Amino acid sequence: MGNIKGVHTAPELLVRKYLFKYGFRFSLHRKNLPGTPDIVLSKYKAVIFVSGCFWHGHIGCIKSALPKTRVEFWETKIFRNKERDNLNMRKLEKLGWKVIVIFQCELKKKDLDQTMGSVIERIVSK
C-alpha cells in the first residue's frame, strides 16, 4: 500500500486539465481545509475530491469490490475511509464550502463530458 499515490493521480490530473481548459483557476491540496481537498476553487468557495472507487467504497461500482482475502481488514479500512470522508465533508459544508466528490469510474472517456458538465454547474451555482 506504500506505493499507492495519494496526490497527482491520473484521475485527478484529468479533472484539473478539464477545469483549466474551461478557464477555472484553482489551488491544490490545501492543508488548512478539512480533508485536504484535491482541488480548491476559492473564487467559487468550492472543493473537489477525486476519489478512487475501491479506496472510498463507491457503492454499486465494480471497482469497489473487496478482495476475497483478509475481508475483515478491507471492510474495516474502507469503512474508516468513508467515515473520515463524511466527517470532512460535513466540516467543509459547515464552513460554507460546496463539496463535490468525483469517483474515478465517472471519468471514463464516454462519461467525462457529462460528469464534468455537472461538476461545472455545481461549481458556478449559488
Secondary structure, DSSP 8 states (H G I E B T S, - for coil): -TT---SS-HHHHHHHHHHHHTT---EE--TTSTT--SEEEGGGTEEEEEE-TTTTT-TT-GGG---SSSHHHHHHHHHHHHHHHHHHHHHHHHTT-EEEEEEGGGGSTTTHHHHHHHHHHHHH--
